[in-house]
Amino acid sequence: MVVAVADAARRVWRTVAWYVNGVTGQSRYAAYVAHERTRHPDHEPLSEREFWRAHYAAQDADPGTRCC
């Protein structure tokens, strides 16, 4: 019984963490690296810092529907 509750709590925690990482964008870099490794194995992916700089530069260049 205690093990089942602990397993359920772990599943809930992982689900919440997954959701928060998706909403905040934290999972974007991991998705980028996975894409680069599968689609472009001969190309070294950007560092996390370089990735976010390029990401924000692209957002600033084309703000889309953002208000600010």
Backbone as JSON Lines, residues from 0, in Angstrom:
{"i":0,"aa":"M","n":[0.82,-1.19,0.0],"ca":[0.0,0.0,0.0],"c":[0.87,1.26,0.0]}
{"i":1,"aa":"V","n":[1.88,1.31,0.86],"ca":[2.76,2.48,0.94],"c":[3.55,2.63,-0.35]}
{"i":2,"aa":"V","n":[3.98,1.51,-0.91],"ca":[4.74,1.54,-2.17],"c":[3.86,2.07,-3.29]}
{"i":3,"aa":"A","n":[2.61,1.66,-3.34],"ca":[1.69,2.13,-4.38],"c":[1.47,3.63,-4.27]}
{"i":4,"aa":"V","n":[1.34,4.14,-3.05],"ca":[1.16,5.58,-2.85],"c":[2.41,6.33,-3.27]}
{"i":5,"aa":"A","n":[3.57,5.81,-2.91],"ca":[4.83,6.44,-3.3],"c":[4.99,6.45,-4.82]}
{"i":6,"aa":"D","n":[4.64,5.35,-5.48],"ca":[4.71,5.3,-6.94],"c":[3.76,6.3,-7.58]}
{"i":7,"aa":"A","n":[2.57,6.41,-7.03],"ca":[1.6,7.37,-7.55],"c":[2.1,8.8,-7.36]}
{"i":8,"aa":"A","n":[2.69,9.07,-6.22],"ca":[3.23,10.41,-5.96],"c":[4.37,10.73,-6.93]}
{"i":9,"aa":"R","n":[5.22,9.76,-7.2],"ca":[6.31,9.96,-8.17],"c":[5.77,10.25,-9.56]}
{"i":10,"aa":"R","n":[4.74,9.5,-9.97],"ca":[4.14,9.72,-11.29],"c":[3.53,11.12,-11.38]}
{"i":11,"aa":"V","n":[2.85,11.53,-10.32],"ca":[2.26,12.87,-10.3],"c":[3.35,13.92,-10.39]}
{"i":12,"aa":"W","n":[4.41,13.75,-9.61],"ca":[5.51,14.72,-9.62],"c":[6.15,14.81,-11.01]}
{"i":13,"aa":"R","n":[6.39,13.67,-11.64],"ca":[6.99,13.67,-12.98],"c":[6.08,14.35,-13.98]}
{"i":14,"aa":"T","n":[4.78,14.11,-13.87],"ca":[3.82,14.73,-14.79],"c":[3.8,16.24,-14.6]}
{"i":15,"aa":"V","n":[3.79,16.69,-13.36],"ca":[3.8,18.14,-13.09],"c":[5.1,18.75,-13.6]}
{"i":16,"aa":"A","n":[6.22,18.1,-13.35],"ca":[7.51,18.62,-13.82],"c":[7.55,18.67,-15.34]}
{"i":17,"aa":"W","n":[7.05,17.63,-16.0],"ca":[6.99,17.61,-17.47],"c":[6.16,18.77,-17.98]}
{"i":18,"aa":"Y","n":[5.01,19.0,-17.38],"ca":[4.12,20.08,-17.8],"c":[4.77,21.45,-17.6]}
{"i":19,"aa":"V","n":[5.34,21.67,-16.44],"ca":[5.97,22.96,-16.15],"c":[7.13,23.21,-17.1]}
{"i":20,"aa":"N","n":[7.94,22.2,-17.36],"ca":[9.06,22.36,-18.3],"c":[8.56,22.68,-19.7]}
{"i":21,"aa":"G","n":[7.45,22.09,-20.1],"ca":[6.89,22.4,-21.41],"c":[6.34,23.8,-21.49]}
{"i":22,"aa":"V","n":[5.63,24.23,-20.47],"ca":[5.04,25.57,-20.46],"c":[6.11,26.65,-20.41]}
{"i":23,"aa":"T","n":[7.13,26.45,-19.61],"ca":[8.18,27.46,-19.48],"c":[9.2,27.41,-20.61]}
{"i":24,"aa":"G","n":[9.17,26.37,-21.41],"ca":[10.11,26.28,-22.53],"c":[11.41,25.58,-22.19]}
{"i":25,"aa":"Q","n":[11.55,25.08,-20.98],"ca":[12.79,24.42,-20.58],"c":[13.1,23.2,-21.43]}
{"i":26,"aa":"S","n":[12.09,22.57,-21.98],"ca":[12.32,21.35,-22.76],"c":[12.74,21.65,-24.2]}
{"i":27,"aa":"R","n":[12.73,22.91,-24.6],"ca":[13.07,23.25,-25.99],"c":[14.5,22.89,-26.34]}
{"i":28,"aa":"Y","n":[15.43,23.16,-25.44],"ca":[16.83,22.87,-25.75],"c":[17.05,21.37,-25.88]}
{"i":29,"aa":"A","n":[16.46,20.59,-24.99],"ca":[16.59,19.13,-25.07],"c":[16.0,18.61,-26.38]}
{"i":30,"aa":"A","n":[14.87,19.17,-26.8],"ca":[14.26,18.76,-28.07],"c":[15.17,19.15,-29.24]}
{"i":31,"aa":"Y","n":[15.78,20.32,-29.16],"ca":[16.7,20.77,-30.2],"c":[17.9,19.83,-30.32]}
{"i":32,"aa":"V","n":[18.49,19.48,-29.18],"ca":[19.66,18.6,-29.19],"c":[19.28,17.22,-29.74]}
{"i":33,"aa":"A","n":[18.13,16.7,-29.34],"ca":[17.68,15.4,-29.87],"c":[17.49,15.48,-31.38]}
{"i":34,"aa":"H","n":[16.91,16.57,-31.85],"ca":[16.71,16.74,-33.3],"c":[18.06,16.8,-34.02]}
{"i":35,"aa":"E","n":[18.97,17.6,-33.5],"ca":[20.28,17.74,-34.14],"c":[21.02,16.4,-34.19]}
{"i":36,"aa":"R","n":[20.94,15.63,-33.13],"ca":[21.66,14.35,-33.1],"c":[21.06,13.33,-34.06]}
{"i":37,"aa":"T","n":[19.74,13.36,-34.25],"ca":[19.13,12.38,-35.15],"c":[19.18,12.84,-36.6]}
{"i":38,"aa":"R","n":[18.94,14.11,-36.86],"ca":[18.86,14.61,-38.24],"c":[20.2,15.08,-38.79]}
{"i":39,"aa":"H","n":[21.06,15.58,-37.93],"ca":[22.34,16.14,-38.36],"c":[23.47,15.6,-37.48]}
{"i":40,"aa":"P","n":[23.75,14.3,-37.54],"ca":[24.74,13.72,-36.62],"c":[26.16,14.26,-36.84]}
{"i":41,"aa":"D","n":[26.44,14.8,-38.01],"ca":[27.78,15.32,-38.28],"c":[27.95,16.77,-37.83]}
{"i":42,"aa":"H","n":[26.89,17.39,-37.36],"ca":[26.91,18.79,-36.94],"c":[26.88,18.88,-35.42]}
{"i":43,"aa":"E","n":[27.76,19.68,-34.86],"ca":[27.8,19.88,-33.42],"c":[26.67,20.83,-33.02]}
{"i":44,"aa":"P","n":[25.77,20.43,-32.12],"ca":[24.68,21.33,-31.73],"c":[25.21,22.55,-30.97]}
{"i":45,"aa":"L","n":[24.43,23.61,-30.99],"ca":[24.78,24.81,-30.25],"c":[24.81,24.49,-28.76]}
{"i":46,"aa":"S","n":[25.6,25.27,-28.04],"ca":[25.55,25.14,-26.58],"c":[24.2,25.68,-26.12]}
{"i":47,"aa":"E","n":[23.84,25.39,-24.89],"ca":[22.55,25.87,-24.4],"c":[22.49,27.39,-24.42]}
{"i":48,"aa":"R","n":[23.57,28.03,-24.07],"ca":[23.62,29.49,-24.08],"c":[23.44,30.03,-25.5]}
{"i":49,"aa":"E","n":[24.15,29.44,-26.47],"ca":[24.03,29.86,-27.86],"c":[22.61,29.62,-28.39]}
{"i":50,"aa":"F","n":[22.03,28.49,-28.0],"ca":[20.67,28.17,-28.43],"c":[19.69,29.24,-27.96]}
{"i":51,"aa":"W","n":[19.74,29.59,-26.68],"ca":[18.79,30.57,-26.15],"c":[19.03,31.95,-26.74]}
{"i":52,"aa":"R","n":[20.28,32.31,-26.99],"ca":[20.55,33.6,-27.63],"c":[19.92,33.64,-29.03]}
{"i":53,"aa":"A","n":[20.1,32.57,-29.79],"ca":[19.51,32.52,-31.13],"c":[17.98,32.5,-31.06]}
{"i":54,"aa":"H","n":[17.45,31.8,-30.1],"ca":[16.0,31.72,-29.92],"c":[15.41,33.09,-29.63]}
{"i":55,"aa":"Y","n":[16.01,33.81,-28.69],"ca":[15.5,35.13,-28.34],"c":[15.74,36.14,-29.46]}
{"i":56,"aa":"A","n":[16.83,36.01,-30.19],"ca":[17.08,36.9,-31.32],"c":[16.01,36.7,-32.4]}
{"i":57,"aa":"A","n":[15.64,35.44,-32.64],"ca":[14.59,35.15,-33.62],"c":[13.25,35.71,-33.15]}
{"i":58,"aa":"Q","n":[12.97,35.63,-31.86],"ca":[11.73,36.19,-31.33],"c":[11.71,37.71,-31.48]}
{"i":59,"aa":"D","n":[12.84,38.35,-31.22],"ca":[12.9,39.79,-31.35],"c":[12.78,40.24,-32.79]}
{"i":60,"aa":"A","n":[13.33,39.46,-33.72],"ca":[13.27,39.79,-35.14],"c":[11.85,39.65,-35.69]}
{"i":61,"aa":"D","n":[11.09,38.68,-35.17],"ca":[9.72,38.44,-35.63],"c":[8.83,38.19,-34.42]}
{"i":62,"aa":"P","n":[8.32,39.26,-33.81],"ca":[7.56,39.09,-32.57],"c":[6.23,38.38,-32.75]}
{"i":63,"aa":"G","n":[5.73,38.26,-33.95],"ca":[4.47,37.54,-34.16],"c":[3.31,38.21,-33.46]}
{"i":64,"aa":"T","n":[2.6,37.47,-32.65],"ca":[1.41,38.01,-32.01],"c":[1.67,38.52,-30.59]}
{"i":65,"aa":"R","n":[2.94,38.61,-30.2],"ca":[3.22,39.14,-28.86],"c":[2.84,40.61,-28.8]}
{"i":66,"aa":"C","n":[2.44,41.06,-27.64],"ca":[2.07,42.47,-27.5],"c":[3.28,43.36,-27.24]}
{"i":67,"aa":"C","n":[4.35,42.8,-26.68],"ca":[5.5,43.61,-26.29],"c":[6.8,43.06,-26.85]}
